[in-house]
Amino acid sequence: MHDLFIPQLILLVDNRRSILYVVVSYELYCGYKMSEMKRVLWDAERLAKFSNARDLAEVNRFRTRNEDFLPPYFWELVYIPRTPDESLPLDSAPTDEPGSWFWQQFQHFLRAAWLMPPFSLDACVQLISCGVDSHEDAAPDKRLVVWPYQRAVMFLGTESWRARFCQCGQRFAADKPARRFCSNTCSAKARKASRAVSWGKHGDKWRARYESKKAKGKSSKRTKR
């Protein structure tokens, strides 16, 4: 696993007082380095973009622009469910129907992981393990390839508050707790809608107050004349 997620502990012994200090590295406690944070946030946002892809055209567009994000075999394998009555014939050609490709099943589980509670331990283990090629000679002492999507899943698993839904229905990864929308467009729409609601509730009062001030201003001008 990338050292981004490995706690860095420094053990210091004060011989005079025989006190053992466990100092957690500042960058891990307060946040990752800015460059690392930007990179893992971008990976989390790419994970959200993949989960939001609605059709084959959007998926292909994502694949073209993010070739390094998912393992290549995600796009090549046909998903064979464990339930015999739901499995595809081994000699059948893959189709575009939901669930026939491995990446479609992965997307299905990814969307489920975004629900409450978001990115639970079991969901993260399941999603991360999808990136381990069963044909590789895996061993505890062997360094496996860590894909960006795995880092994103791990990141959202440790900071699940970032996995959110926008009012438009899109999933997104929040860069700060106050973030409530996936884009500036949605934020602007929300502000406009909020103003419309406020005007509907208080519009008559505001209009009357404006007309009153306007009338007072005109009467004061006449008095001066």
Secondary structure, 3 states (H helix, E strand, C coil): CCHHHCCCEEEEEECCCCEEEEEECHHHHHCCCHHHHHHHHHHHHHHHHHHHCCCHHHHHHHHHHCCCCCCHHHHCCECCCCCHHHCCCCCCCCCCCCCCEHHHHHHHHHHHHCCCCCCCHHHHHHHHHCCCCCCCCCCCCCCCCCCHHHHHHHHHHHCHHHEEECCCCCEEECCCCCCCCCCHHHHHHHHHHHHHHHHHHHHHHHHHHHHHHHHHHHHHHHHHC
